[in-house]
Amino acid sequence: MILFLILIENVLAVSAQLSLRYGAARFEDAPLAPSIFLEPFRNPYILAGLVLHGLSFFVYIFVLSKLRLNVLYPVATGLSIVLITILSVALLGERLSTAQGFGIVAITGGIALVFTT
């Protein structure tokens, strides 16, 4: 059950990051300005990212009540890194270097080691 909840939390967090990336694309050439605070009301991707992060937060807090922080945080963070990297390549066309690929493999191994202890 805990593993399933960690996966749910990660799917929400990763979906939030991907949604925010889609929404942030329109700022590529814009300077940082106070109007950015209005973006959740004008940009559905930004709003979706905020909502998904909020949902992820509450699932994370629940899982944190059941699992030690020194296990949950590295597993959740590592899994997010792996999923975001893979999905950003697959969905956004971002590039992955050989070194990054080896890093993803190492992180995956680290997740397995931390979660099984």
Helices and strands as residue ranges (DSSP letters): H 2-24, G 25-27, G 34-38, H 39-42, H 44-64, H 69-92, H 98-115
